[in-house]
Amino acid sequence: MGNIGAVYSSKGDLDRALRYYMDSQQGYDRLGLKNTAGYASLMNNIGIVYTSKGDLERALRYFTDSRKYGTGSDCRIRQPMPYSWITSVLSTTPTAILTVP
């Protein structure tokens, strides 16, 4: 599902990409696979879509989750990219609307 979301994202069909990414997230959640590199990457991809859609607060939430799950004890791959996205989101968003969980 995530790969299909990536194709739609690259074609600019962000709503459809988001639907596939969310379906993929539900699968990971049902299987208990949050502390995996795949889940961290998925959270990052969802954050990128929300950034492209201009929903920076939601994007920040997903980038933060990507960092959290990308460094989990079961995750062998570290995900350094979201820090640059978080910085980008913070630099373009008024701090009054940002609430990081």
Secondary structure per residue as TSV (DSSP state, phi and psi in degrees):
chain	resnum	aa	ss	phi	psi
A	1	M	-	360.0	-41.5
A	2	G	H	-62.9	-37.3
A	3	N	H	-67.2	-36.7
A	4	I	H	-65.1	-40.1
A	5	G	H	-60.0	-39.4
A	6	A	H	-64.5	-38.0
A	7	V	H	-64.4	-48.1
A	8	Y	H	-63.5	-36.9
A	9	S	H	-62.7	-44.0
A	10	S	H	-67.4	-24.8
A	11	K	T	-85.0	-5.7
A	12	G	T	88.9	4.2
A	13	D	-	-89.3	77.9
A	14	L	H	-67.9	-36.4
A	15	D	H	-65.8	-43.5
A	16	R	H	-67.7	-39.9
A	17	A	H	-58.6	-44.8
A	18	L	H	-62.0	-39.3
A	19	R	H	-60.5	-44.8
A	20	Y	H	-67.8	-40.0
A	21	Y	H	-62.6	-41.2
A	22	M	H	-66.8	-38.4
A	23	D	H	-61.4	-41.1
A	24	S	H	-64.2	-42.0
A	25	Q	H	-60.6	-42.2
A	26	Q	H	-61.1	-39.0
A	27	G	H	-62.9	-47.0
A	28	Y	H	-58.4	-45.3
A	29	D	H	-62.5	-44.5
A	30	R	H	-62.0	-34.5
A	31	L	H	-88.8	-2.0
A	32	G	T	69.3	38.6
A	33	L	-	-109.1	37.2
A	34	K	-	-69.6	-38.6
A	35	N	S	-87.3	54.3
A	36	T	S	-130.1	157.9
A	37	A	H	-62.7	-36.1
A	38	G	H	-62.8	-41.2
A	39	Y	H	-67.1	-42.8
A	40	A	H	-60.7	-42.7
A	41	S	H	-64.2	-40.7
A	42	L	H	-61.3	-44.8
A	43	M	H	-60.4	-39.7
A	44	N	H	-62.8	-45.0
A	45	N	H	-63.5	-40.1
A	46	I	H	-64.0	-40.4
A	47	G	H	-60.9	-39.3
A	48	I	H	-64.0	-41.9
A	49	V	H	-62.9	-45.8
A	50	Y	H	-64.3	-34.8
A	51	T	H	-62.6	-45.2
A	52	S	H	-63.2	-31.7
A	53	K	H	-81.8	-7.6
A	54	G	T	87.4	6.7
A	55	D	-	-93.4	78.0
A	56	L	H	-71.9	-31.1
A	57	E	H	-66.0	-44.4
A	58	R	H	-68.3	-38.1
A	59	A	H	-58.7	-44.0
A	60	L	H	-60.4	-39.5
A	61	R	H	-60.4	-43.8
A	62	Y	H	-70.9	-37.9
A	63	F	H	-64.1	-38.4
A	64	T	H	-64.2	-42.4
A	65	D	H	-62.9	-38.1
A	66	S	H	-60.2	-43.7
A	67	R	H	-63.8	-43.4
A	68	K	H	-62.0	-48.8
A	69	Y	H	-79.7	-24.6
A	70	G	H	-73.1	-11.4
A	71	T	T	-117.3	16.3
A	72	G	S	-64.9	162.2
A	73	S	T	-64.3	-28.0
A	74	D	T	-90.0	-0.1
A	75	C	-	-96.4	118.2
A	76	R	-	-87.7	-19.2
A	77	I	S	-106.6	129.4
A	78	R	-	-90.1	144.4
A	79	Q	-	-111.3	87.4
A	80	P	-	-76.2	-21.3
A	81	M	T	-58.8	-40.6
A	82	P	H	-56.7	-26.8
A	83	Y	H	-58.8	-39.3
A	84	S	H	-67.5	-37.0
A	85	W	H	-68.8	-41.4
A	86	I	H	-61.0	-43.8
A	87	T	H	-59.9	-43.2
A	88	S	H	-62.3	-45.2
A	89	V	H	-63.6	-45.3
A	90	L	H	-63.8	-35.3
A	91	S	H	-75.1	-16.1
A	92	T	H	-112.2	4.7
A	93	T	S	-121.4	129.9
A	94	P	-	-59.1	133.2
A	95	T	G	-63.9	-20.9
A	96	A	G	-63.4	-28.2
A	97	I	G	-94.1	-6.9
A	98	L	-	-88.2	127.0
A	99	T	-	-134.2	107.8
A	100	V	-	-91.2	127.7
A	101	P	-	-66.1	360.0
